């Protein structure tokens, strides 16, 4: 059971009877647990709770709330309180807050913040000038910068001074020249293991892994995962450091991107807020669009069935096996597309690998299709009224459909990626609908080859 569920009744009672005791009740709790508690309160109660806390503590809690929760709280809090909390937030979280607020409210609060804390306002400008999904928008401008000539002792003092004024965790210190170009990096471990009187340029690392501010946040996450980094510096083309990206923000990016991809793969337009905060009307819009698209897509299946109706009438029992056959193709296509979409998202697969993917999926489609074809062949023969020729038709069709599903399912995400679209939009329901139509075509043509005499006789004697 979550801690918020246990403490919520007591917290509400304290807010009603003795609000000044709120801080004492919460002082032993982690900020994340307090954020869970606030999320369970009504917006006016949550606003009153935060108002009872020092701005520094309230900021730490406020940063951990979901975006929609922050927006609700801002609407219920006095502008002065919001500005005080925003002033204490880390630069990247502060910029995120102002970017999600309605323009009128955001402009009003920004004007007040500019008077109270001009430096915090300037940090927002510096971050918000970059695209929302870029490294520049993800970075924080709060980092420890020192000169190469400083001693280890002086550098550690600078870390202490910085930590008193910022909530961001410190992983590294960054040595800059007078033009603020990044020269080297030293971790806290490097500082602790070095002699107190050593200069920073004697222990730093000059092989710096960094990103540019325009790089997409997904690529930033991939690079940090590849090099096992907790923090990544952001530098411009001239080597000037603009900020750093910390691992906590990258985890949030990965969670959001994976959630979006999973929803797209399921044939749902991505949700902006969590499930229970999404309105019924919003769900209808986001799910209905794809359902109607897929529904209209199935019209092609119906058209194909009507077009080849004479074949199905001539081949006894053919219609019984159509759902079985096309589902095999849809399932194999969904498997392939899921593997490729995931490989593209984490950088395991590149567009230039398309021919290798095609060969692998073609081979897997043949092997898997033969396996299913043998089972299908035996299953058809279990019915006494079916012929060996029809069983052979079903078996060969399964091979053809599975091969089609594997190749189409693997190539479609790559094609979408190549033309600049999100591969996840080739959702598994969409591929299944496409393979359904192709499956009918494959079945009919194989039936016309294997059972041509039966079909011809059926046409001659309607």
Backbone torsions as a table, in degrees:
resi	resn	phi	psi	omega
1	UNK	NA	135.0	-178.4
2	UNK	-66.8	146.7	179.6
3	UNK	-59.6	-35.6	-178.8
4	UNK	-59.8	-37.1	-179.5
5	UNK	-64.6	-36.5	-178.4
6	UNK	-74.4	-39.9	-173.4
7	UNK	-90.3	-14.7	-173.5
8	UNK	-57.8	-47.7	179.7
9	UNK	-59.5	-43.2	-180.0
10	UNK	-64.6	-39.9	-179.8
11	UNK	-63.9	-44.0	179.1
12	UNK	-62.6	-37.4	178.8
13	UNK	-65.5	-42.2	178.7
14	UNK	-64.0	-40.3	178.7
15	UNK	-62.2	-34.3	179.8
16	UNK	-77.6	-42.6	-169.7
17	UNK	-95.0	-39.1	-176.0
18	UNK	-150.0	75.5	-174.7
19	UNK	-58.2	-26.3	-178.0
20	UNK	-67.5	-16.1	-179.2
21	UNK	-90.0	2.9	-177.2
22	UNK	-60.1	-45.1	-177.3
23	UNK	-60.9	-40.6	-179.8
24	UNK	-64.3	-36.3	-179.8
25	UNK	-67.6	-34.0	-172.5
26	UNK	-98.6	-6.0	-169.8
27	UNK	-64.8	-23.5	-179.5
28	UNK	-91.3	-3.5	-176.2
29	UNK	-92.2	149.7	173.8
30	UNK	-70.4	149.6	-178.2
31	UNK	-57.9	-34.2	179.3
32	UNK	-65.9	-37.8	177.5
33	UNK	-68.1	-38.2	177.3
34	UNK	-64.7	-39.4	177.5
35	UNK	-61.8	-38.2	176.0
36	UNK	-62.3	-40.8	178.2
37	UNK	-62.4	-46.5	-178.6
38	UNK	-62.0	-37.0	179.9
39	UNK	-63.6	-24.9	-179.6
40	UNK	-86.5	-14.1	-179.1
41	UNK	-83.4	160.4	170.5
42	UNK	-68.2	152.1	-176.8
43	UNK	-54.3	-39.0	-179.9
44	UNK	-70.1	-35.0	177.2
45	UNK	-69.0	-42.3	178.8
46	UNK	-63.3	-39.6	178.7
47	UNK	-63.1	-41.5	178.9
48	UNK	-65.7	-39.4	179.3
49	UNK	-61.0	-48.6	-179.3
50	UNK	-63.4	-34.1	179.8
51	UNK	-66.0	-22.8	-179.7
52	UNK	-83.9	-9.1	-178.0
53	UNK	-101.0	151.1	172.6
54	UNK	-58.2	148.1	-174.7
55	UNK	-57.0	-36.6	-179.0
56	UNK	-65.2	-42.9	178.5
57	UNK	-70.1	-40.7	-179.8
58	UNK	-63.1	-36.5	-179.9
59	UNK	-64.7	-41.8	179.9
60	UNK	-61.3	-38.3	178.5
61	UNK	-73.7	-44.2	-176.5
62	UNK	-59.5	-36.3	-179.9
63	UNK	-62.8	-24.8	-174.4
64	UNK	-91.7	-3.1	179.2
65	UNK	-79.3	154.8	174.2
66	UNK	-67.4	158.2	-175.3
67	UNK	-60.2	-42.9	-179.2
68	UNK	-66.5	-30.3	176.8
69	UNK	-70.2	-40.4	176.6
70	UNK	-61.4	-42.6	-178.2
71	UNK	-63.9	-40.5	177.9
72	UNK	-64.5	-40.4	-179.0
73	UNK	-66.2	-42.1	179.4
74	UNK	-58.7	-37.9	-179.3
75	UNK	-69.2	-20.3	-177.0
76	UNK	-106.9	-0.2	-177.7
77	UNK	-109.6	150.6	174.0
78	UNK	-61.7	141.5	-179.2
79	UNK	-54.8	-35.2	-178.9
80	UNK	-63.4	-40.9	179.3
81	UNK	-66.3	-40.2	179.0
82	UNK	-62.7	-42.1	-179.3
83	UNK	-64.4	-40.9	178.8
84	UNK	-62.7	-43.6	178.8
85	UNK	-66.0	-44.8	-179.6
86	UNK	-60.1	-35.9	-179.4
87	UNK	-64.1	-28.7	-178.8
88	UNK	-92.2	-9.1	-179.1
89	UNK	-73.7	158.4	174.9
90	UNK	-67.0	149.3	-173.4
91	UNK	-54.3	-42.7	-177.6
92	UNK	-69.0	-39.7	177.8
93	UNK	-68.6	-35.0	177.2
94	UNK	-64.1	-44.4	178.8
95	UNK	-64.1	-39.2	177.6
96	UNK	-61.4	-40.4	179.8
97	UNK	-60.8	-48.9	-177.0
98	UNK	-69.3	-28.0	-179.9
99	UNK	-73.1	-24.9	-178.4
100	UNK	-91.0	-14.0	-178.3
101	UNK	-75.1	149.5	171.9
102	UNK	-56.1	147.7	-171.5
103	UNK	-56.8	-42.7	-177.6
104	UNK	-63.4	-46.2	-179.8
105	UNK	-67.6	-42.8	-179.7
106	UNK	-60.6	-42.8	179.9
107	UNK	-65.0	-39.8	179.4
108	UNK	-63.6	-46.0	-179.2
109	UNK	-69.4	-35.6	180.0
110	UNK	-65.0	-38.9	178.4
111	UNK	-62.5	-40.2	178.3
112	UNK	-69.0	-40.9	179.7
113	UNK	-63.5	-37.3	-178.6
114	UNK	-62.0	-31.6	178.6
115	UNK	-78.4	-39.5	-176.4
116	UNK	-78.0	-43.9	-175.0
117	UNK	-143.0	82.2	-178.2
118	UNK	-57.6	-33.5	-179.9
119	UNK	-65.3	-41.3	178.3
120	UNK	-64.8	-38.8	178.5
121	UNK	-64.9	-39.4	179.3
122	UNK	-66.8	-35.1	177.6
123	UNK	-64.2	-36.9	176.8
124	UNK	-63.3	-44.8	178.3
125	UNK	-59.3	-42.4	-177.0
126	UNK	-64.2	-36.4	-177.9
127	UNK	-83.1	-41.2	-174.2
128	UNK	-73.8	-11.1	179.0
129	UNK	-75.0	-11.1	179.4
130	UNK	-96.7	154.0	178.6
131	UNK	-54.7	149.3	-171.7
132	UNK	-61.7	-32.0	-177.9
133	UNK	-103.0	22.7	-177.8
134	UNK	-101.7	167.9	177.2
135	UNK	-61.9	-37.0	-179.0
136	UNK	-62.2	-35.1	179.4
137	UNK	-79.9	-19.7	-178.8
138	UNK	-87.4	-18.9	-172.0
139	UNK	-78.6	162.1	168.5
140	UNK	-113.4	145.7	179.9
141	UNK	-92.6	5.9	178.4
142	UNK	-94.4	104.7	177.9
143	UNK	-150.1	162.4	-177.8
144	UNK	-90.6	115.2	177.3
145	UNK	-115.0	136.8	-176.1
146	UNK	-137.6	175.7	176.5
147	UNK	-101.4	153.5	-177.0
148	UNK	-61.4	-25.6	-174.8
149	UNK	-83.7	-8.9	-177.7
150	UNK	-66.9	146.8	176.9
151	UNK	-80.2	167.0	178.3
152	UNK	-61.3	-41.8	179.5
153	UNK	-60.4	-47.0	-179.6
154	UNK	-65.0	-35.1	179.5
155	UNK	-67.2	-42.0	178.6
156	UNK	-63.7	-37.9	176.2
157	UNK	-62.2	-37.8	178.1
158	UNK	-65.9	-36.4	176.2
159	UNK	-63.3	-43.2	178.8
160	UNK	-62.1	-45.3	-179.6
161	UNK	-61.8	-42.3	-180.0
162	UNK	-64.1	-43.1	-175.7
163	UNK	-66.6	-25.7	177.7
164	UNK	-70.1	-24.9	-174.6
165	UNK	-106.4	-7.0	-177.1
166	UNK	-136.8	145.6	178.9
167	UNK	-87.1	-13.4	-177.7
168	UNK	-64.6	137.5	175.2
169	UNK	-66.4	147.0	179.7
170	UNK	-105.4	121.9	177.3
171	UNK	-108.5	-40.3	-175.7
172	UNK	-135.1	164.3	167.0
173	UNK	-116.5	149.1	-172.3
174	UNK	-119.8	120.4	-179.6
175	UNK	-89.1	125.5	-176.0
176	UNK	-120.9	153.5	172.2
177	UNK	-88.1	179.0	-177.9
178	UNK	-59.1	-24.8	178.0
179	UNK	-90.8	10.3	178.7
180	UNK	66.8	24.1	171.5
181	UNK	-77.7	139.6	-177.5
182	UNK	-77.6	122.1	-177.9
183	UNK	-104.3	-37.9	-176.4
184	UNK	-165.2	165.7	-178.5
185	UNK	-130.8	139.9	172.6
186	UNK	-130.8	132.2	178.8
187	UNK	-84.0	166.2	176.5
188	UNK	-61.2	-34.4	177.7
189	UNK	-63.1	-41.7	177.5
190	UNK	-58.8	-41.7	-178.0
191	UNK	-67.2	-41.5	-177.3
192	UNK	-69.7	-31.0	-178.2
193	UNK	-86.4	-14.9	-177.5
194	UNK	-82.9	163.0	174.8
195	UNK	-73.1	142.7	-176.2
196	UNK	-54.5	-34.3	-175.2
197	UNK	-92.3	-0.9	177.5
198	UNK	-66.5	145.8	176.0
199	UNK	-82.0	154.7	-177.7
200	UNK	-62.3	-36.9	-178.5
201	UNK	-71.3	-2.1	175.4
202	UNK	-91.9	-17.1	-175.3
203	UNK	-122.7	-7.4	-174.6
204	UNK	-73.5	168.4	173.9
205	UNK	-108.1	128.7	179.1
206	UNK	-97.3	-13.9	176.5
207	UNK	-82.2	88.0	-169.7
208	UNK	-99.8	128.2	174.2
209	UNK	-96.5	116.8	-175.8
210	UNK	-137.5	174.5	177.5
211	UNK	-133.0	159.9	175.8
212	UNK	-89.5	157.6	-175.6
213	UNK	-67.0	-19.8	-178.2
214	UNK	-91.4	-4.3	-178.6
215	UNK	-65.9	140.2	-179.5
216	UNK	-64.7	143.4	-175.0
217	UNK	-63.4	-28.7	176.9
218	UNK	-65.4	-39.2	178.1
219	UNK	-68.6	-35.5	175.8
220	UNK	-59.9	-46.6	-179.9
221	UNK	-61.5	-40.3	179.7
222	UNK	-64.1	-41.3	-178.8
223	UNK	-68.2	-40.0	179.0
224	UNK	-65.7	-36.8	177.5
225	UNK	-69.1	-39.6	-178.5
226	UNK	-62.8	-42.1	-175.9
227	UNK	-99.1	7.5	178.4
228	UNK	53.5	51.1	-178.0
229	UNK	-101.7	143.3	172.9
230	UNK	-90.5	-19.8	-177.9
231	UNK	-150.6	144.7	-177.9
232	UNK	-130.7	123.0	177.8
233	UNK	-73.9	147.4	176.6
234	UNK	-111.2	121.2	-177.6
235	UNK	-127.2	152.3	177.4
236	UNK	-86.5	-174.6	-176.0
237	UNK	-63.5	-25.3	179.5
238	UNK	-88.5	3.7	179.9
239	UNK	85.2	5.7	179.0
240	UNK	-78.3	130.8	-179.3
241	UNK	-76.6	134.5	180.0
242	UNK	-107.5	-27.4	-178.4
243	UNK	172.4	-171.1	178.4
244	UNK	-136.4	152.8	176.8
245	UNK	-111.5	126.3	-177.7
246	UNK	-100.1	159.1	-171.5
247	UNK	-62.9	-30.9	-178.9
248	UNK	-63.7	-37.3	178.1
249	UNK	-71.5	-34.1	179.2
250	UNK	-66.9	-38.5	177.3
251	UNK	-61.9	-41.4	177.3
252	UNK	-61.6	-40.6	179.0
253	UNK	-63.0	-46.8	-178.8
254	UNK	-62.1	-41.9	179.1
255	UNK	-62.1	-45.9	-179.1
256	UNK	-65.6	-42.8	-178.2
257	UNK	-67.4	-41.1	-179.8
258	UNK	-67.5	-39.1	177.1
259	UNK	-61.3	-44.0	179.5
260	UNK	-62.8	-43.7	-179.7
261	UNK	-64.7	-42.0	-179.9
262	UNK	-62.7	-41.6	179.7
263	UNK	-65.7	-40.0	177.9
264	UNK	-65.6	-42.0	179.7
265	UNK	-61.7	-32.6	178.2
266	UNK	-79.7	1.0	179.6
267	UNK	79.7	35.7	179.4
268	UNK	-127.2	134.5	173.0
269	UNK	-65.7	130.6	-173.3
270	UNK	-52.4	139.2	178.7
271	UNK	-83.0	146.0	-179.7
272	UNK	-88.5	-25.0	-178.3
273	UNK	-133.1	165.7	-178.9
274	UNK	-57.7	164.1	-173.2
275	UNK	-51.6	-52.4	-174.1
276	UNK	-75.6	-13.7	176.1
277	UNK	-94.1	-5.4	178.3
278	UNK	-84.3	129.1	-177.6
279	UNK	-72.2	159.5	180.0
280	UNK	-60.5	-42.4	-179.5
281	UNK	-63.1	-40.8	179.3
282	UNK	-62.9	-41.4	177.7
283	UNK	-61.1	-42.5	-179.6
284	UNK	-61.0	-41.7	-179.3
285	UNK	-66.8	-46.7	-173.5
286	UNK	-74.6	-31.3	178.1
287	UNK	-89.6	-34.8	-175.1
288	UNK	-65.1	-38.5	-177.5
289	UNK	-57.8	-51.1	-178.1
290	UNK	-68.8	-35.7	179.1
291	UNK	-61.8	-41.7	179.7
292	UNK	-68.7	-39.6	177.7
293	UNK	-60.7	-46.4	-179.9
294	UNK	-67.4	-34.8	178.7
295	UNK	-64.0	-45.8	177.6
296	UNK	-65.2	-32.8	176.9
297	UNK	-61.8	-35.3	179.4
298	UNK	-69.6	-15.4	174.9
299	UNK	-58.6	-32.7	179.4
300	UNK	-65.8	-34.4	175.9
301	UNK	-62.8	-45.6	178.9
302	UNK	-64.2	-38.8	178.5
303	UNK	-63.5	-42.1	179.3
304	UNK	-63.4	-41.8	179.3
305	UNK	-62.1	-43.5	179.8
306	UNK	-66.7	-38.2	-178.6
307	UNK	-63.3	-38.2	-177.7
308	UNK	-101.2	22.7	-177.5
309	UNK	-57.0	-39.3	178.4
310	UNK	-59.2	-35.4	178.9
311	UNK	-65.9	-44.4	-178.6
312	UNK	-66.8	-32.3	177.6
313	UNK	-71.2	-33.6	-177.5
314	UNK	-76.6	-32.4	-178.4
315	UNK	-95.5	109.4	-176.2
316	UNK	-62.9	128.0	175.7
317	UNK	82.0	3.7	-176.2
318	UNK	-62.3	-40.1	-175.8
319	UNK	-64.3	-25.3	179.4
320	UNK	-65.4	-27.2	-172.8
321	UNK	-99.7	-7.3	-178.7
322	UNK	-60.1	-47.5	178.3
323	UNK	-59.0	-38.3	179.3
324	UNK	-64.0	-43.1	-175.7
325	UNK	-69.7	-49.8	-175.1
326	UNK	-72.2	-26.1	176.6
327	UNK	-68.1	-33.8	177.1
328	UNK	-63.4	-40.6	177.7
329	UNK	-68.0	-42.4	178.5
330	UNK	-63.0	-40.6	179.8
331	UNK	-66.7	-43.0	179.7
332	UNK	-66.6	-38.2	177.3
333	UNK	-65.1	-39.2	178.4
334	UNK	-65.3	-40.5	177.3
335	UNK	-59.9	-48.7	-177.5
336	UNK	-64.4	-45.0	-178.0
337	UNK	-64.6	-38.3	179.1
338	UNK	-63.2	-43.3	179.2
339	UNK	-62.6	-43.3	-177.3
340	UNK	-70.9	-43.3	179.5
341	UNK	-60.7	-42.9	179.6
342	UNK	-67.3	-42.2	178.4
343	UNK	-61.3	-38.9	177.3
344	UNK	-66.0	-39.7	-175.0
345	UNK	-69.6	-29.9	-179.1
346	UNK	-103.4	6.7	174.0
347	UNK	83.0	8.2	178.2
348	UNK	-73.9	-26.9	-176.8
349	UNK	-119.9	135.6	176.3
350	UNK	-119.7	159.8	-175.6
351	UNK	-59.5	-35.0	-178.2
352	UNK	-69.0	-7.8	178.1
353	UNK	-87.4	8.3	-170.3
354	UNK	-58.6	-40.1	-176.8
355	UNK	-69.5	-34.3	175.8
356	UNK	-66.6	-40.6	178.6
357	UNK	-64.1	-43.5	-178.8
358	UNK	-59.5	-45.3	-179.4
359	UNK	-64.0	-44.5	-179.5
360	UNK	-63.0	-45.9	-178.2
361	UNK	-68.9	-34.9	176.2
362	UNK	-62.9	-45.2	179.4
363	UNK	-64.3	-43.3	179.6
364	UNK	-66.1	-37.4	178.0
365	UNK	-62.3	-39.6	179.6
366	UNK	-65.6	-47.7	-177.6
367	UNK	-65.2	-48.8	-179.9
368	UNK	-64.6	-38.7	179.8
369	UNK	-64.7	-40.8	178.0
370	UNK	-62.8	-41.5	178.1
371	UNK	-60.6	-48.7	178.5
372	UNK	-67.4	-34.6	-180.0
373	UNK	-63.3	-39.4	178.3
374	UNK	-64.3	-44.0	178.8
375	UNK	-63.0	-44.4	179.3
376	UNK	-63.3	-40.1	178.2
377	UNK	-58.9	-47.3	-179.2
378	UNK	-65.9	-39.9	-178.6
379	UNK	-62.3	-41.4	-180.0
380	UNK	-64.3	-40.9	-178.2
381	UNK	-68.7	-14.0	177.6
382	UNK	-69.2	-17.3	176.4
383	UNK	-96.4	126.1	-173.7
384	UNK	-67.9	-23.8	-176.5
385	UNK	-85.5	3.1	-179.9
386	UNK	-105.2	146.5	-177.7
387	UNK	-95.2	164.7	177.0
388	UNK	-62.6	-35.3	-178.5
389	UNK	-66.2	-38.4	177.5
390	UNK	-69.5	-39.7	177.4
391	UNK	-61.1	-39.5	177.7
392	UNK	-65.5	-37.9	177.7
393	UNK	-61.1	-45.8	179.1
394	UNK	-62.5	-43.8	-179.0
395	UNK	-62.0	-47.6	179.8
396	UNK	-66.3	-35.5	178.3
397	UNK	-62.8	-41.0	178.6
398	UNK	-61.4	-39.9	176.8
399	UNK	-61.3	-49.5	-178.6
400	UNK	-63.3	-40.7	-177.6
401	UNK	-69.6	-42.3	-179.6
402	UNK	-66.3	-40.8	175.6
403	UNK	-60.7	-43.6	178.6
404	UNK	-62.0	-45.6	-179.7
405	UNK	-60.9	-44.7	-178.8
406	UNK	-64.7	-44.1	-176.6
407	UNK	-72.7	-45.2	178.8
408	UNK	-65.1	-44.7	-179.5
409	UNK	-62.3	-30.8	-179.6
410	UNK	-86.2	-33.7	-175.8
411	UNK	-81.9	-32.6	-175.7
412	UNK	-61.4	-46.1	176.2
413	UNK	-59.0	-36.3	179.3
414	UNK	-67.8	-38.6	178.3
415	UNK	-64.3	-44.4	179.3
416	UNK	-62.9	-40.6	177.3
417	UNK	-62.4	-39.7	-177.4
418	UNK	-65.9	-34.6	-178.9
419	UNK	-91.9	7.4	173.0
420	UNK	92.9	12.4	178.3
421	UNK	-100.7	161.2	178.3
422	UNK	-72.0	122.2	-179.5
423	UNK	-58.7	-26.7	-178.6
424	UNK	-65.6	-17.4	177.8
425	UNK	-69.2	-17.1	172.3
426	UNK	-80.8	64.9	-173.7
427	UNK	-63.2	156.9	-178.6
428	UNK	-60.0	-37.0	175.7
429	UNK	-63.1	-36.7	-180.0
430	UNK	-65.1	-46.0	179.6
431	UNK	-64.5	-38.4	178.7
432	UNK	-61.6	-41.0	179.4
433	UNK	-64.8	-41.4	179.9
434	UNK	-64.6	-44.3	-178.5
435	UNK	-69.5	-27.2	175.8
436	UNK	-56.5	-48.7	-179.0
437	UNK	-64.0	-46.7	-179.8
438	UNK	-62.8	-33.6	179.6
439	UNK	-64.0	-39.4	178.2
440	UNK	-65.3	-42.2	179.0
441	UNK	-62.0	-43.0	179.7
442	UNK	-62.5	-45.4	-179.2
443	UNK	-60.3	-47.3	-176.6
444	UNK	-62.1	-44.5	-176.8
445	UNK	-69.3	-36.2	176.0
446	UNK	-68.2	-39.7	178.2
447	UNK	-62.4	-38.7	179.7
448	UNK	-66.8	-28.0	178.1
449	UNK	-81.5	-49.0	-174.3
450	UNK	-77.2	-38.6	-174.7
451	UNK	-117.7	36.8	-178.2
452	UNK	-57.0	-39.7	-179.1
453	UNK	-65.4	-41.9	179.9
454	UNK	-64.5	-42.0	-179.4
455	UNK	-67.1	-41.7	178.7
456	UNK	-62.0	-40.5	178.6
457	UNK	-66.5	-36.4	178.1
458	UNK	-65.0	-35.6	178.8
459	UNK	-71.0	-34.3	-178.0
460	UNK	-73.3	-28.9	-178.1
461	UNK	-125.1	79.2	-178.5
462	UNK	-63.7	NA	NA
